[in-house]
């Protein structure tokens, strides 16, 4: 009997409390792509200190507009100089946007940043530097080792929940109290 490959594209990945890697401690990530060759996601709740989008606009010589005060997030430890805009599908998509599940898109072009700087669509977005990546079978193995929980994504969690409350809110959305979580994996 062959096992159906796991596809977590468009799902949330929530770090378990015992996550020892500080880059992922209490993190909530959106899995943007999950294939047999590996997985790619964006951490949603780790701001880059006090960095604001206006600094990114300055580096790219884009005139900062009304969204310059928006925070910049650490998307993950891979390609940390590369920027990604996560936004609702259809809201501000430009050529080169990649679908993420049914509801979102990921865009890594300067065009979308120019639109944002002008105050044009997308109106709801998260801008992240870098991404989280997993090799073939790595994410599945980490889930089996009880490092992560998975959960459906919602627009309210991604775009409306304050960064510092996102981990607790993502757990609450699937009916889990963080105090009740165990670091021990089990099999039924």
Buried (B, 14 or more C-beta within 10 A) or exposed (E): EEEEEBEBBBBBBBBBEEBEEEBBBBBBBBBBBBEEEBBBBBBBBBBBEEBBBBBBBEEEEBEBBEBBEBBBBBBBBEBBEEBBBBBBBEEBBBEEBBBBBEBBBBBBBEEBBBBBBEEEBBEBBBBBBBBBBBEEBEBBEBBEEBBBBBBEBBEEBBBEBEBEEBBBBBBEBEEBEEEEBEEEEEEE
